[in-house]
Amino acid sequence: MGEVAASRTRRVAPDVLAVIALGGALGAPARYEVAQLVKVGAGGFPWATFLTNLSGAFVLGFFLTVVIERLPPSRYLRPFFAVGFLGSYTTFSTLAVETATLVKDGHVGLGVGYTAASVAAGLAVAYLGIVSARLVPGGEYR
């Protein structure tokens, strides 16, 4: 069996899957709480999702830089926090639904602007997270 075919048949180890699920179980309520704090009117800019996704992008950039560049390898840290917690804390699907709803309700410019701003700002804050992590004093692991 070729390497590509073998990679398709690999399964996530049950212990890793469990830490991903635990992270997701903690990230989803955190996202919900942020949404409760930021109220958005009908047809308005979806600030709750926007701020949640941007904070998650920054933290992901920072976290992965620290984990990859400064910490010894860990079987559970990255799957728990990056995949589980931040994967359920941030949400592309909500961004897509909010954009579709804005467009459907006649707010095409706002919907397109929201999506463009989300992608551009998300990339920018992820990069700022990477840069910020590299500025924190401390030696590299590698």
Contacts in CASP RR format, 6 or more apart in sequence:
PFRMAT RR
TARGET T0000
AUTHOR 0000-0000-0000
METHOD contacts of the structure
MODEL  1
MGEVAASRTRRVAPDVLAVIALGGALGAPARYEVAQLVKVGAGGFPWATF
LTNLSGAFVLGFFLTVVIERLPPSRYLRPFFAVGFLGSYTTFSTLAVETA
TLVKDGHVGLGVGYTAASVAAGLAVAYLGIVSARLVPGGEYR
1 9 0 8 1.000
12 20 0 8 1.000
15 75 0 8 1.000
15 76 0 8 1.000
16 75 0 8 1.000
16 76 0 8 1.000
16 79 0 8 1.000
19 76 0 8 1.000
19 79 0 8 1.000
19 80 0 8 1.000
19 84 0 8 1.000
20 79 0 8 1.000
20 80 0 8 1.000
20 83 0 8 1.000
20 84 0 8 1.000
21 84 0 8 1.000
22 80 0 8 1.000
22 84 0 8 1.000
23 80 0 8 1.000
23 81 0 8 1.000
23 84 0 8 1.000
23 85 0 8 1.000
23 88 0 8 1.000
24 84 0 8 1.000
24 85 0 8 1.000
24 87 0 8 1.000
24 88 0 8 1.000
24 89 0 8 1.000
25 88 0 8 1.000
26 85 0 8 1.000
27 84 0 8 1.000
27 85 0 8 1.000
27 86 0 8 1.000
27 87 0 8 1.000
27 88 0 8 1.000
27 89 0 8 1.000
28 88 0 8 1.000
28 89 0 8 1.000
30 85 0 8 1.000
30 89 0 8 1.000
31 52 0 8 1.000
31 88 0 8 1.000
31 89 0 8 1.000
31 90 0 8 1.000
31 91 0 8 1.000
34 48 0 8 1.000
34 51 0 8 1.000
34 52 0 8 1.000
34 55 0 8 1.000
35 48 0 8 1.000
35 49 0 8 1.000
35 52 0 8 1.000
37 48 0 8 1.000
38 47 0 8 1.000
38 48 0 8 1.000
38 51 0 8 1.000
39 48 0 8 1.000
40 46 0 8 1.000
40 47 0 8 1.000
40 48 0 8 1.000
42 105 0 8 1.000
43 102 0 8 1.000
43 105 0 8 1.000
43 107 0 8 1.000
43 110 0 8 1.000
44 102 0 8 1.000
44 107 0 8 1.000
44 110 0 8 1.000
45 110 0 8 1.000
45 114 0 8 1.000
46 94 0 8 1.000
46 95 0 8 1.000
46 98 0 8 1.000
46 102 0 8 1.000
46 114 0 8 1.000
49 91 0 8 1.000
49 94 0 8 1.000
49 95 0 8 1.000
49 98 0 8 1.000
49 118 0 8 1.000
50 114 0 8 1.000
50 117 0 8 1.000
50 118 0 8 1.000
50 121 0 8 1.000
52 89 0 8 1.000
52 90 0 8 1.000
52 91 0 8 1.000
53 90 0 8 1.000
53 91 0 8 1.000
53 92 0 8 1.000
53 95 0 8 1.000
53 118 0 8 1.000
53 122 0 8 1.000
54 118 0 8 1.000
54 121 0 8 1.000
54 122 0 8 1.000
54 125 0 8 1.000
55 125 0 8 1.000
56 86 0 8 1.000
56 89 0 8 1.000
56 90 0 8 1.000
57 90 0 8 1.000
57 122 0 8 1.000
57 123 0 8 1.000
57 125 0 8 1.000
57 126 0 8 1.000
58 125 0 8 1.000
58 126 0 8 1.000
58 128 0 8 1.000
58 129 0 8 1.000
58 132 0 8 1.000
59 86 0 8 1.000
59 129 0 8 1.000
60 82 0 8 1.000
60 86 0 8 1.000
60 90 0 8 1.000
60 126 0 8 1.000
61 126 0 8 1.000
61 127 0 8 1.000
61 129 0 8 1.000
61 130 0 8 1.000
61 133 0 8 1.000
62 129 0 8 1.000
62 130 0 8 1.000
62 132 0 8 1.000
62 133 0 8 1.000
63 81 0 8 1.000
63 82 0 8 1.000
63 86 0 8 1.000
63 133 0 8 1.000
64 78 0 8 1.000
64 82 0 8 1.000
64 130 0 8 1.000
65 129 0 8 1.000
65 130 0 8 1.000
65 133 0 8 1.000
65 134 0 8 1.000
66 133 0 8 1.000
66 136 0 8 1.000
67 74 0 8 1.000
67 77 0 8 1.000
67 78 0 8 1.000
67 82 0 8 1.000
69 133 0 8 1.000
69 134 0 8 1.000
69 140 0 8 1.000
69 141 0 8 1.000
69 142 0 8 1.000
70 138 0 8 1.000
70 139 0 8 1.000
70 140 0 8 1.000
70 141 0 8 1.000
71 77 0 8 1.000
71 141 0 8 1.000
72 141 0 8 1.000
95 114 0 8 1.000
95 115 0 8 1.000
95 118 0 8 1.000
98 111 0 8 1.000
98 114 0 8 1.000
99 111 0 8 1.000
99 112 0 8 1.000
99 114 0 8 1.000
99 115 0 8 1.000
102 108 0 8 1.000
102 109 0 8 1.000
102 110 0 8 1.000
102 111 0 8 1.000
102 114 0 8 1.000
103 111 0 8 1.000
103 112 0 8 1.000
END
